[in-house]
């Protein structure tokens, strides 16, 4: 499964955390860099996260 999130606030972060705690088979999660600090923390915590520079790719 490949997912994407526009925005990296508390809701997106909580959903991503829950996804990785679950047994879902995730290939990759793409997130926008809207909140760069949270995006950076998420990408360091979970290797399957890619931070995008723009929201349309």
N, C-alpha and C positions, 0 to 999 in steps of 0.2 A: 504494500500500500504506500502511495506517495501522497503527502498532504502539504498544504500551504496555508499560511496565516498572514494576513495583512494587519500589521500592528503587533506590537510585542509588549502589551501591557499586562496587568494582573490576570485578566481573564484568559488571554492566550497562553500565558506562562503556566497557569493552573491546568489548563487543558493539556498542554504538552507534557507537563509533569505526570498527569494522570495516564496519558497514553503510554509513557515509558514505564510506569509502574504496572500497567496491565499486561496481558499476554498477547496483545495485538502484534502482528508481524509488520513492522514498519521498515520500508526500504530507505526512505528519506523524508525529511520535513524541511520545507522551505519557509523562511520567515523574512519579513521585511525588516529593514534596519531603522524603523521609525524611532524606536527607543534603543539607541546604540548600546547603552550599558546592559540592559536586559538581554538584548540579542547576543552580545558577546558572552555573557554568563551562560546562556542556554547552549550556545554552540560549543563552549568549553566543557560543559557538563555532559552533553550528549553528542557523541561523534556523528550521529546521523543527521544533524541539523546543518543546513547551509543558510547563511545570511545573504540576502540579495541586496544589491545597491538600489534597485528600482522595483516598484511594485508590479510591473507588467511582464516580468520574466521569471 
